[in-house]
Amino acid sequence: MSSPVITHTNIPDVELLARGKVRDVYSLGDKLLFVATDRISAFDCILPNGIPGKGRVLTQMSIFWFDFLRDLVATHFITANVDDYPAELHKHRHQLDGRSMLVKRARMFGAECVARGYVSGSGWKDYKATGAVCGIALPAGLRESDKLPEPIFTPATKAESGHDINIPFDDFRAIAGDKAETLRDLTLAIYRKASDYAATRGIILADTKFEFGMIDGELVLADEVMTPDSSRFWPRETYAPGGPQKSYDKQFVRDYLETLTWDKRPPAPPLPDDVITKTAEKYHEAYAALTGRTLA
């Protein structure tokens, strides 16, 4: 049976630390409770409708990658079994099952670590304007969605609102300090390992972004990992460079909103049922294609 759509959680027994575009984060001392809701945003606005199962897909996909990468990098993940959560959370199981995880609290770096294997999105915009991305010169004559000769590291600032801003490596070093080179190399190593795996599943991992932090002097991978919200996944069978690609994400939502006269400022308009259904299907398809598993 499908789980109910949850767009907001209510767990009064513990402190709500943050409510982001998708995640509600609760404080548990030296641990945090991450709950992925079914909220969806587009053009930096949270939409009034939830997408059935979206939060469960994001959580379960992150857990899959945490396990996949365990020999390459430490993570902040502790458990997703509600039975192992603090006792005061057990009565909120209906809000937590399948969509939450208990994690170690980390001191986070103030930048996104982005790996790109293809020129798309903001990278394509930068390339068209300057022939480079984050100061990295790229070959002339690339088409939108072309594969790059080698994956590149293109960090970005984490914006409180609006889009993240691509920055050159020197600016990233000012944020990350003596861990900058390590974070760059680790980001690219994770990307290569994950993209090689995705290729065996018929999927192109075009780009993705990571967040890292420090726990007791150890570098850890944190937040969500290689979900459709933080990555571009393209089906190999439909890949055709020279324009945007079909992808496992919220493109149905963006395409619908582009047909409206909405000015892309809050409040966002409601979504019709068919757009909600198609978007939910894409998230579930992404999970099934990458993991070989399905969510009930």
Backbone bond lengths (Angstrom), bond angles and torsions (degrees), N, CA, C in turn:
res aa  C-N    CA-C-N  psi(-1)  N-CA   C-N-CA  omega(-1)  CA-C   N-CA-C  phi
1 M - - - 1.452 - - 1.526 109.12 -
2 S 1.341 116.62 137.89 1.450 120.28 -179.40 1.518 109.78 -70.79
3 S 1.326 115.23 145.39 1.450 119.54 178.37 1.521 109.61 -78.47
4 P 1.343 118.01 155.95 1.461 120.43 179.60 1.519 111.13 -66.88
5 V 1.325 115.51 155.24 1.464 120.41 175.64 1.523 108.44 -73.56
6 I 1.331 116.49 128.67 1.460 122.25 179.41 1.525 108.54 -122.77
7 T 1.319 115.95 113.60 1.461 119.46 178.56 1.529 112.57 -102.06
8 H 1.323 116.85 -18.38 1.464 121.02 175.73 1.524 108.59 -144.33
9 T 1.313 116.41 139.54 1.451 119.99 175.56 1.527 109.50 -99.94
10 N 1.306 115.35 156.69 1.464 121.19 178.57 1.522 107.91 -139.12
11 I 1.331 115.79 99.51 1.465 121.84 -178.38 1.528 107.13 -127.44
12 P 1.318 116.92 81.22 1.471 120.47 -172.49 1.523 114.47 -68.15
13 D 1.330 118.02 -13.98 1.465 120.94 -177.21 1.526 112.86 -71.85
14 V 1.335 116.81 -19.79 1.461 120.48 -178.78 1.523 109.73 -129.90
15 E 1.334 116.18 161.95 1.460 121.27 -175.33 1.525 111.73 -76.49
16 L 1.330 116.04 126.51 1.462 120.52 171.89 1.518 108.20 -77.48
17 L 1.324 115.87 114.35 1.455 121.19 -176.18 1.521 112.03 -86.31
18 A 1.324 116.46 -39.01 1.459 120.41 -177.62 1.522 109.70 -159.12
19 R 1.322 114.85 148.55 1.463 120.55 173.10 1.525 106.36 -126.85
20 G 1.323 115.84 103.18 1.451 120.33 -176.49 1.516 112.03 -89.62
21 K 1.334 115.40 -163.17 1.459 119.11 179.27 1.524 111.20 -64.05
22 V 1.331 116.51 -32.36 1.464 120.92 -178.11 1.527 111.62 -127.02
23 R 1.331 117.63 -42.01 1.464 120.73 -171.28 1.519 113.53 -97.04
24 D 1.335 114.74 141.31 1.453 122.55 166.64 1.525 106.60 -102.84
25 V 1.325 116.83 127.69 1.457 121.84 -175.69 1.523 109.25 -117.43
26 Y 1.340 115.57 125.79 1.458 122.12 -178.80 1.528 109.99 -113.02
27 S 1.337 114.93 145.41 1.459 121.22 -178.36 1.514 111.17 -91.87
28 L 1.342 115.17 131.23 1.468 121.88 176.87 1.526 108.55 -134.11
29 G 1.316 115.34 59.31 1.457 119.42 -179.69 1.513 112.00 68.18
30 D 1.343 116.23 -118.16 1.462 119.52 179.69 1.531 111.56 -85.79
31 K 1.310 116.23 9.06 1.468 121.94 176.97 1.523 109.44 -125.30
32 L 1.325 114.95 163.08 1.457 121.76 175.70 1.518 108.93 -129.14
33 L 1.318 115.96 149.75 1.459 122.20 171.83 1.521 107.67 -107.14
34 F 1.325 116.01 116.61 1.466 122.12 175.78 1.530 108.14 -97.42
35 V 1.319 116.18 127.02 1.456 120.25 175.04 1.525 108.16 -123.89
36 A 1.319 116.54 117.03 1.466 121.25 178.90 1.526 108.10 -88.06
37 T 1.313 116.72 112.80 1.460 121.21 178.69 1.531 109.49 -81.86
38 D 1.313 115.39 -177.48 1.467 120.69 177.07 1.523 111.81 -97.09
39 R 1.348 116.14 15.36 1.461 119.32 176.40 1.525 110.01 -62.97
40 I 1.317 114.67 151.06 1.463 119.87 175.07 1.514 108.12 -137.96
41 S 1.326 115.03 142.06 1.457 119.90 178.78 1.521 109.33 -120.71
42 A 1.299 115.37 156.48 1.463 122.29 173.60 1.516 107.52 -151.08
43 F 1.304 115.81 139.63 1.464 121.37 -177.48 1.531 110.17 52.41
44 D 1.343 114.45 37.72 1.459 123.10 175.62 1.526 113.92 65.95
45 C 1.327 116.46 20.11 1.462 120.90 175.35 1.532 108.74 -120.22
46 I 1.321 116.64 136.30 1.460 120.71 175.38 1.523 108.39 -79.79
47 L 1.317 116.19 128.85 1.466 121.61 -176.92 1.528 110.47 -84.73
48 P 1.327 117.21 155.22 1.465 119.49 -176.60 1.523 114.07 -70.88
49 N 1.324 118.06 -23.58 1.461 121.44 -179.28 1.523 111.11 -91.88
50 G 1.326 115.30 149.23 1.450 120.18 168.34 1.516 110.42 -95.33
51 I 1.335 116.55 160.39 1.466 122.71 177.56 1.531 107.56 -106.63
52 P 1.334 117.98 114.47 1.470 120.53 -174.67 1.531 112.68 -53.20
53 G 1.318 115.79 125.56 1.464 121.28 175.66 1.507 115.67 81.69
54 K 1.323 118.79 -4.40 1.465 120.95 -174.61 1.530 111.90 -59.44
55 G 1.324 117.17 -46.36 1.456 120.20 -178.83 1.515 112.74 -62.64
56 R 1.322 116.42 -36.46 1.461 120.16 178.29 1.520 110.53 -68.15
57 V 1.336 116.76 -39.98 1.467 119.83 177.58 1.529 110.48 -61.91
58 L 1.331 117.39 -46.50 1.461 120.48 -178.34 1.524 111.13 -61.00
59 T 1.334 115.93 -44.50 1.465 119.80 -178.76 1.519 111.63 -66.64
60 Q 1.323 116.89 -48.79 1.462 119.68 -176.78 1.523 112.04 -67.11
61 M 1.329 117.21 -32.89 1.460 118.91 177.28 1.521 110.60 -69.57
62 S 1.334 117.80 -40.77 1.468 119.92 176.53 1.521 110.79 -60.75
63 I 1.333 117.07 -43.07 1.465 120.94 179.65 1.528 110.25 -62.28
64 F 1.330 116.41 -40.43 1.460 120.14 176.61 1.531 111.03 -57.50
65 W 1.336 116.70 -46.61 1.461 120.36 -177.97 1.523 111.74 -70.94
66 F 1.330 117.75 -37.53 1.465 119.21 176.16 1.528 110.15 -55.25
67 D 1.315 116.14 -43.21 1.459 120.12 179.78 1.531 110.81 -69.81
68 F 1.307 116.84 -43.07 1.464 122.04 -179.24 1.532 111.51 -59.33
69 L 1.315 116.57 -34.98 1.462 121.79 -174.19 1.521 113.67 -96.59
70 R 1.330 117.45 7.26 1.475 120.17 -169.63 1.532 113.06 -60.69
71 D 1.335 118.14 -26.34 1.464 119.71 179.30 1.520 112.82 -85.98
72 L 1.336 116.06 -6.54 1.461 120.35 -176.55 1.523 112.54 -105.82
73 V 1.337 116.33 -34.76 1.464 119.52 -174.97 1.523 110.04 -152.46
74 A 1.327 116.44 143.09 1.466 120.74 172.49 1.523 108.92 -73.37
75 T 1.331 117.07 154.55 1.458 121.14 -179.45 1.524 109.79 -131.56
76 H 1.327 114.74 171.35 1.466 119.54 178.97 1.534 111.94 -89.34
77 F 1.313 117.73 -1.46 1.467 122.05 -173.31 1.533 111.41 -70.34
78 I 1.331 116.03 134.26 1.464 122.10 175.07 1.526 110.36 -110.18
79 T 1.327 117.58 -61.42 1.455 121.07 -178.34 1.526 110.37 -161.81
80 A 1.315 115.35 156.22 1.463 121.35 172.18 1.524 110.56 -118.10
81 N 1.325 116.96 10.04 1.467 122.58 179.28 1.525 108.65 -87.96
82 V 1.321 116.51 111.47 1.460 120.68 -176.67 1.524 111.40 -58.69
83 D 1.333 117.49 -29.79 1.469 120.40 178.32 1.528 111.91 -60.54
84 D 1.338 115.89 -25.40 1.465 120.23 -178.87 1.524 112.78 -94.39
85 Y 1.327 117.45 0.88 1.456 121.42 177.10 1.536 109.07 -76.87
86 P 1.331 117.45 163.44 1.460 120.09 172.67 1.535 111.19 -52.86
87 A 1.330 116.32 145.37 1.465 122.09 -171.55 1.518 113.28 -55.62
88 E 1.342 117.48 -34.22 1.462 119.32 -176.56 1.524 113.36 -67.54
89 L 1.328 116.63 -11.92 1.467 120.08 179.62 1.525 112.90 -92.15
90 H 1.310 117.47 -14.85 1.465 119.94 -172.36 1.524 112.25 -61.17
91 K 1.318 117.60 -35.54 1.461 119.23 -178.00 1.533 112.61 -72.73
92 H 1.324 116.31 -8.51 1.468 120.80 177.55 1.529 111.51 -101.49
93 R 1.304 116.17 19.82 1.458 121.69 -176.66 1.533 112.60 -51.42
94 H 1.334 117.35 -37.78 1.465 120.42 -177.01 1.526 112.13 -62.48
95 Q 1.349 116.95 -21.91 1.457 120.58 176.51 1.527 112.76 -94.00
96 L 1.327 116.37 -11.74 1.460 120.52 -168.92 1.520 114.83 -112.87
97 D 1.313 117.59 -31.93 1.468 120.45 -173.83 1.523 111.47 -55.70
98 G 1.321 116.04 124.19 1.461 121.65 173.35 1.513 115.25 81.50
99 R 1.336 117.68 -16.59 1.461 119.85 -173.85 1.523 112.96 -122.38
100 S 1.329 117.62 8.61 1.454 119.80 -176.08 1.518 110.75 -130.73
101 M 1.323 115.16 161.80 1.455 119.96 173.19 1.519 109.47 -151.96
102 L 1.305 114.72 144.89 1.451 122.71 175.44 1.526 107.18 -92.53
103 V 1.335 116.12 129.55 1.459 120.10 -175.44 1.526 110.18 -134.22
104 K 1.322 115.81 160.29 1.461 120.87 174.01 1.526 109.01 -77.15
105 R 1.312 115.14 141.22 1.467 119.59 176.29 1.531 108.83 -74.05
106 A 1.313 116.03 131.41 1.464 121.23 -177.96 1.524 110.38 -122.66
107 R 1.312 115.44 155.78 1.466 120.46 170.96 1.528 106.62 -88.75
108 M 1.337 115.63 108.44 1.452 120.84 -168.58 1.527 111.99 -85.26
109 F 1.331 114.74 147.32 1.457 120.48 170.90 1.533 108.33 -76.57
110 G 1.322 116.07 144.20 1.457 120.16 -174.12 1.512 115.12 -87.45
111 A 1.314 116.78 39.68 1.467 120.39 178.27 1.521 109.65 -153.74
112 E 1.327 115.10 152.94 1.459 121.46 173.55 1.520 108.73 -84.41
113 C 1.323 116.21 139.00 1.468 121.79 175.52 1.523 107.85 -102.54
114 V 1.316 116.08 108.06 1.463 121.87 -171.63 1.527 110.17 -109.90
115 A 1.317 116.27 132.61 1.462 122.23 173.60 1.522 108.33 -115.09
116 R 1.306 115.75 134.08 1.473 121.53 179.14 1.526 109.81 -126.23
117 G 1.318 115.00 128.48 1.450 120.36 173.22 1.511 112.30 -107.10
118 Y 1.329 114.98 -9.40 1.474 122.87 -177.89 1.521 107.65 -139.10
119 V 1.309 116.57 155.07 1.461 119.90 -178.59 1.531 107.97 -95.77
120 S 1.335 115.61 109.44 1.450 121.66 -174.36 1.523 109.08 -156.27
121 G 1.317 116.44 168.32 1.456 120.81 175.15 1.518 112.52 59.51
122 S 1.349 116.07 -136.51 1.460 119.86 -179.16 1.531 111.03 -65.53
123 G 1.334 116.75 -27.31 1.459 119.73 176.33 1.515 111.83 -63.60
124 W 1.318 116.21 -39.96 1.458 120.81 177.73 1.534 110.61 -65.24
125 K 1.333 116.31 -41.15 1.467 119.72 178.25 1.523 110.64 -61.85
126 D 1.330 116.30 -44.48 1.467 119.90 178.66 1.522 110.85 -63.01
127 Y 1.320 116.34 -43.07 1.463 120.84 -178.15 1.532 111.10 -62.86
128 K 1.333 116.72 -43.89 1.466 120.01 179.33 1.526 110.69 -61.15
129 A 1.325 116.33 -36.24 1.462 120.43 -175.90 1.522 112.79 -80.55
130 T 1.346 116.84 -35.84 1.471 119.51 -169.94 1.520 114.81 -129.59
131 G 1.332 117.53 -10.03 1.457 119.54 -174.88 1.511 113.02 76.23
132 A 1.340 116.12 9.65 1.457 121.33 -177.16 1.528 109.33 -144.45
133 V 1.325 116.21 165.19 1.461 122.53 172.08 1.522 107.11 -130.30
134 C 1.329 116.29 122.57 1.466 121.44 -178.13 1.532 111.89 53.85
135 G 1.323 114.75 35.45 1.461 119.08 178.67 1.513 114.59 82.86
136 I 1.331 117.34 -1.75 1.466 121.34 178.70 1.528 108.47 -91.05
137 A 1.330 116.67 112.52 1.459 120.92 -179.51 1.524 109.87 -67.91
138 L 1.316 116.27 134.51 1.468 122.15 -179.99 1.522 109.58 -115.65
139 P 1.338 117.25 159.04 1.464 119.80 -179.90 1.524 112.01 -57.47
140 A 1.323 115.88 146.84 1.461 120.41 177.07 1.526 109.96 -70.39
141 G 1.314 115.98 153.33 1.454 121.33 172.42 1.517 116.60 83.07
142 L 1.314 117.46 11.40 1.464 119.13 177.27 1.526 110.67 -68.16
143 R 1.324 115.05 144.25 1.464 120.97 173.95 1.525 108.99 -97.07
144 E 1.325 115.52 159.54 1.466 119.33 175.31 1.525 109.52 -57.60
145 S 1.320 115.83 131.91 1.477 124.88 179.20 1.526 113.46 78.47
146 D 1.335 118.88 6.58 1.461 120.51 175.05 1.531 110.43 -63.70
147 K 1.333 114.94 148.52 1.456 120.12 173.38 1.519 108.97 -74.45
148 L 1.324 116.82 139.06 1.446 121.68 178.07 1.533 110.26 -82.24
149 P 1.336 117.13 154.53 1.471 119.12 178.27 1.532 112.09 -56.18
150 E 1.322 117.20 -38.84 1.463 124.01 176.17 1.523 107.71 -144.84
151 P 1.336 118.34 148.94 1.465 119.38 174.89 1.531 110.41 -59.27
152 I 1.322 116.45 146.82 1.458 121.37 -179.47 1.529 110.19 -123.72
153 F 1.333 114.72 154.50 1.461 122.35 178.61 1.523 108.19 -100.32
154 T 1.333 116.73 118.91 1.465 121.18 -175.11 1.527 109.30 -130.38
155 P 1.317 117.85 82.91 1.464 120.65 -175.52 1.525 112.41 -65.48
156 A 1.322 114.64 162.15 1.463 120.50 -179.78 1.521 109.59 -145.42
157 T 1.311 115.28 149.81 1.453 119.55 174.23 1.524 108.71 -74.16
158 K 1.318 116.48 150.63 1.454 121.88 178.80 1.524 108.67 -93.16
159 A 1.316 115.78 103.90 1.457 120.31 -177.32 1.519 110.77 -78.89
160 E 1.347 116.03 137.53 1.469 120.32 174.66 1.520 110.37 -67.28
161 S 1.317 116.11 -34.72 1.463 121.27 175.32 1.517 107.31 -143.87
162 G 1.321 116.20 153.75 1.453 119.76 -177.93 1.523 111.80 79.59
163 H 1.314 115.19 -168.91 1.457 120.80 -175.13 1.524 111.87 -81.62
164 D 1.336 115.71 148.79 1.449 120.11 170.90 1.533 108.62 -65.56
165 I 1.326 116.04 153.34 1.467 121.07 -174.98 1.520 109.61 -114.37
166 N 1.324 117.34 122.14 1.454 121.72 177.18 1.530 110.07 -63.04
167 I 1.339 115.13 138.53 1.467 119.87 -178.90 1.526 109.60 -132.52
168 P 1.337 117.45 152.22 1.469 120.28 176.04 1.525 110.60 -71.16
169 F 1.326 115.43 164.50 1.468 119.94 -174.49 1.529 112.06 -62.44
170 D 1.325 118.12 -34.59 1.465 119.58 179.95 1.526 111.18 -61.84
171 D 1.330 116.89 -37.41 1.466 120.46 176.87 1.523 110.18 -68.56
172 F 1.320 116.28 -37.34 1.461 119.87 176.96 1.524 110.93 -64.44
173 R 1.326 116.44 -39.59 1.460 120.20 179.01 1.532 111.08 -61.82
174 A 1.323 116.43 -33.83 1.461 120.01 178.18 1.525 111.02 -65.78
175 I 1.328 117.20 -26.53 1.469 122.23 178.79 1.522 110.98 -87.34
176 A 1.326 116.72 -45.12 1.470 121.81 -171.93 1.522 113.84 -92.00
177 G 1.322 117.32 -13.78 1.458 120.45 177.16 1.520 112.54 63.29
178 D 1.336 116.17 -137.59 1.462 120.05 -174.56 1.528 113.08 -73.50
179 K 1.347 117.50 -1.69 1.464 120.79 176.27 1.534 112.43 -94.72
180 A 1.334 116.72 -0.17 1.468 119.87 -172.61 1.528 112.35 -59.28
181 E 1.327 117.31 -50.27 1.462 120.07 -178.64 1.525 111.25 -65.20
182 T 1.326 116.24 -39.60 1.467 120.18 178.32 1.522 110.82 -61.80
183 L 1.326 116.76 -43.75 1.470 120.91 179.59 1.521 111.07 -64.80
184 R 1.326 116.24 -40.40 1.472 119.44 177.55 1.527 110.33 -61.61
185 D 1.313 117.36 -50.50 1.457 120.75 -176.58 1.532 111.38 -65.08
186 L 1.327 116.63 -38.25 1.459 120.07 -179.91 1.520 110.98 -69.68
187 T 1.323 116.68 -40.19 1.468 120.76 177.02 1.524 110.73 -57.36
188 L 1.318 116.51 -46.67 1.465 120.17 -178.47 1.527 111.35 -69.93
189 A 1.328 117.34 -34.41 1.469 119.96 177.91 1.526 110.88 -66.51
190 I 1.317 116.77 -42.28 1.463 120.54 177.76 1.527 109.78 -63.94
191 Y 1.322 115.80 -44.49 1.470 119.52 -179.90 1.528 111.20 -59.18
192 R 1.324 116.58 -45.75 1.472 119.61 -178.42 1.533 111.07 -63.34
193 K 1.312 116.59 -43.80 1.469 120.50 -179.52 1.532 110.21 -63.76
194 A 1.314 116.58 -44.59 1.465 120.34 -178.04 1.523 112.24 -71.34
195 S 1.333 116.92 -38.79 1.469 118.91 -179.39 1.516 111.24 -70.17
196 D 1.339 117.17 -34.15 1.465 120.02 175.33 1.534 110.03 -63.29
197 Y 1.334 116.23 -42.14 1.463 119.71 177.71 1.526 110.64 -65.65
198 A 1.331 117.19 -46.26 1.461 120.40 -178.53 1.529 110.78 -58.41
199 A 1.325 116.54 -36.43 1.471 120.01 179.64 1.526 111.21 -60.62
200 T 1.335 117.09 -33.24 1.464 119.63 178.52 1.520 111.36 -70.55
201 R 1.332 116.85 -15.91 1.464 122.21 178.20 1.528 111.47 -101.32
202 G 1.346 116.56 8.82 1.461 119.95 178.94 1.514 113.83 77.47
203 I 1.328 116.17 24.64 1.457 120.49 -175.99 1.524 110.11 -126.18
204 I 1.327 115.91 138.85 1.460 122.60 173.04 1.525 107.84 -96.00
205 L 1.316 116.41 125.13 1.464 121.28 170.67 1.528 106.12 -93.80
206 A 1.323 115.20 97.78 1.469 119.53 -172.63 1.517 111.91 -72.84
207 D 1.316 116.22 -43.74 1.463 120.90 176.58 1.521 108.66 -161.94
208 T 1.311 115.34 164.44 1.462 120.04 -179.32 1.511 108.82 -161.33
209 K 1.327 115.73 159.60 1.465 119.49 178.12 1.521 109.68 -127.78
210 F 1.329 114.56 144.06 1.460 122.18 -179.57 1.519 110.06 -122.53
211 E 1.330 113.90 159.13 1.457 120.66 169.74 1.522 107.91 -124.59
212 F 1.314 115.04 136.41 1.457 121.21 -179.62 1.521 109.78 -122.47
213 G 1.327 114.65 157.77 1.454 120.77 175.93 1.512 110.28 -148.95
214 M 1.313 115.16 -178.65 1.460 121.79 178.52 1.528 109.48 -119.24
215 I 1.334 115.78 134.97 1.461 122.17 174.54 1.523 107.28 -131.13
216 D 1.323 116.22 114.74 1.471 121.24 179.40 1.527 111.60 50.79
217 G 1.321 115.83 44.32 1.455 121.02 176.63 1.513 115.16 80.45
218 E 1.345 117.54 1.27 1.463 121.25 -179.33 1.523 110.42 -106.66
219 L 1.316 116.10 136.56 1.452 122.51 176.72 1.523 109.44 -76.87
220 V 1.349 117.09 129.24 1.466 120.40 -177.91 1.528 110.66 -132.44
221 L 1.312 114.31 149.37 1.461 122.44 171.91 1.520 107.75 -85.05
222 A 1.339 117.23 131.60 1.458 120.87 -173.12 1.531 111.26 -134.20
223 D 1.323 114.71 -178.07 1.457 123.67 177.41 1.533 110.05 63.74
224 E 1.332 117.65 -148.26 1.456 120.39 177.91 1.521 109.03 -88.21
225 V 1.319 116.49 157.14 1.464 120.30 -176.62 1.527 110.17 -134.19
226 M 1.301 115.80 118.69 1.465 124.69 172.87 1.519 112.94 46.49
227 T 1.326 114.40 57.15 1.460 122.01 171.84 1.526 108.62 -102.24
228 P 1.325 118.26 169.65 1.466 119.49 175.84 1.528 113.38 -63.32
229 D 1.335 117.68 -17.14 1.458 119.92 177.10 1.525 112.74 -82.26
230 S 1.333 117.25 -20.51 1.465 119.98 -176.19 1.526 112.37 -118.07
231 S 1.325 117.37 5.53 1.465 121.21 -173.20 1.519 110.07 -146.00
232 R 1.326 115.15 159.67 1.457 120.51 169.39 1.525 108.13 -106.03
233 F 1.323 116.09 113.66 1.456 123.18 175.13 1.524 108.33 -108.16
234 W 1.328 116.22 124.08 1.464 121.01 179.51 1.522 110.05 -117.40
235 P 1.326 118.41 135.97 1.469 119.22 172.93 1.531 109.88 -66.23
236 R 1.317 116.37 129.27 1.462 120.63 -178.76 1.532 111.39 -59.26
237 E 1.315 116.41 -37.06 1.465 120.02 -172.97 1.525 113.12 -67.79
238 T 1.335 118.33 -20.76 1.464 119.71 -179.59 1.528 112.22 -109.43
239 Y 1.337 117.14 5.56 1.467 119.92 -176.69 1.518 111.21 -65.62
240 A 1.333 115.91 127.12 1.462 122.13 179.97 1.525 108.38 -150.65
241 P 1.338 118.15 94.65 1.465 120.04 -177.38 1.521 111.95 -60.20
242 G 1.336 114.54 154.06 1.458 120.16 -177.60 1.512 111.96 121.01
243 G 1.328 116.65 2.52 1.456 121.79 178.99 1.513 109.86 -179.64
244 P 1.348 117.40 -174.81 1.463 120.41 176.63 1.526 110.45 -63.38
245 Q 1.327 116.48 156.31 1.461 122.15 -177.78 1.529 111.40 -112.31
246 K 1.316 114.71 153.56 1.462 118.80 168.77 1.524 107.49 -63.41
247 S 1.322 116.59 139.62 1.466 118.29 -174.58 1.517 111.67 -145.13
248 Y 1.335 113.80 160.05 1.457 121.22 177.86 1.530 109.00 -89.12
249 D 1.318 116.51 76.94 1.459 118.31 -179.13 1.518 110.06 -157.72
250 K 1.326 116.41 -151.81 1.465 121.05 -174.31 1.530 112.80 -95.30
251 Q 1.339 116.28 32.52 1.455 119.21 -177.84 1.518 112.46 -62.84
252 F 1.340 117.28 -33.01 1.461 119.43 176.64 1.529 110.93 -58.31
253 V 1.325 115.82 -38.16 1.462 120.08 179.67 1.522 110.25 -67.80
254 R 1.323 116.70 -48.51 1.467 119.48 -179.85 1.529 111.06 -60.21
255 D 1.338 116.43 -44.94 1.469 120.33 -178.32 1.525 110.90 -60.62
256 Y 1.334 116.68 -42.29 1.465 119.55 178.94 1.525 110.79 -63.72
257 L 1.320 116.80 -46.81 1.466 120.06 -176.95 1.523 111.91 -63.37
258 E 1.330 115.87 -30.56 1.472 119.08 178.72 1.526 112.40 -67.85
259 T 1.329 117.47 -17.65 1.468 120.22 178.86 1.530 111.91 -83.69
260 L 1.312 117.80 -8.74 1.462 122.43 -176.30 1.525 111.69 -94.38
261 T 1.309 115.22 168.93 1.470 120.17 175.98 1.524 111.17 -91.47
262 W 1.322 116.72 8.12 1.474 122.16 179.84 1.524 110.59 -57.85
263 D 1.335 116.58 138.65 1.471 121.61 -176.31 1.532 113.19 -87.88
264 K 1.333 116.44 10.31 1.470 122.35 177.63 1.533 112.66 64.49
265 R 1.315 114.72 30.20 1.459 120.67 172.60 1.532 108.45 -124.91
266 P 1.350 117.33 150.31 1.468 120.07 -179.77 1.528 110.60 -59.12
267 P 1.332 116.62 148.43 1.468 126.92 -0.14 1.525 111.41 -81.47
268 A 1.319 115.66 145.42 1.466 121.09 178.82 1.522 109.63 -78.56
269 P 1.316 117.55 149.84 1.464 120.76 179.99 1.527 111.91 -75.76
270 P 1.337 117.48 156.17 1.465 120.17 176.38 1.526 111.14 -70.00
271 L 1.333 115.19 157.25 1.459 121.22 179.91 1.527 109.80 -99.16
272 P 1.321 117.38 142.65 1.469 119.51 174.16 1.524 111.15 -71.97
273 D 1.323 115.63 158.82 1.465 120.92 -174.17 1.521 112.52 -58.54
274 D 1.336 118.19 -38.21 1.462 119.06 -175.63 1.529 111.39 -68.78
275 V 1.328 117.89 -33.44 1.461 120.91 177.52 1.526 109.77 -69.99
276 I 1.312 116.86 -40.04 1.472 121.10 176.64 1.524 110.09 -60.57
277 T 1.330 116.39 -46.89 1.464 121.34 -178.19 1.522 111.63 -62.70
278 K 1.342 116.64 -47.02 1.462 120.06 -179.02 1.527 111.92 -64.82
279 T 1.313 116.65 -37.33 1.463 120.22 179.41 1.520 110.79 -67.62
280 A 1.330 116.58 -43.23 1.470 120.39 176.97 1.520 110.50 -59.40
281 E 1.335 116.56 -41.05 1.463 120.33 179.46 1.531 110.76 -61.71
282 K 1.323 117.61 -39.17 1.470 120.79 -179.27 1.527 111.35 -64.36
283 Y 1.321 116.45 -42.47 1.472 119.22 179.07 1.526 110.64 -63.35
284 H 1.325 116.63 -44.08 1.460 119.60 179.33 1.531 111.33 -67.40
285 E 1.332 116.89 -36.54 1.465 120.49 177.41 1.529 110.36 -62.75
286 A 1.318 116.79 -40.72 1.461 120.42 179.86 1.524 110.33 -61.23
287 Y 1.320 116.38 -44.82 1.464 120.10 -179.45 1.523 110.86 -63.76
288 A 1.323 115.99 -46.31 1.462 119.71 -178.21 1.527 111.10 -65.51
289 A 1.335 117.04 -41.40 1.462 120.43 -177.87 1.529 111.18 -64.54
290 L 1.318 117.26 -40.31 1.460 120.46 -176.03 1.520 113.43 -80.63
291 T 1.322 116.66 -37.01 1.474 119.40 -172.32 1.518 113.52 -103.08
292 G 1.341 117.55 -18.44 1.458 120.06 -174.48 1.513 112.23 76.36
293 R 1.330 117.16 8.92 1.457 122.81 -179.35 1.514 110.35 -114.51
294 T 1.306 116.71 165.12 1.466 120.44 174.44 1.523 109.04 -127.76
295 L 1.321 115.24 154.31 1.456 121.51 175.29 1.519 108.54 -106.13
296 A 1.328 116.45 132.49 1.470 120.54 -178.33 1.519 109.49 -66.03
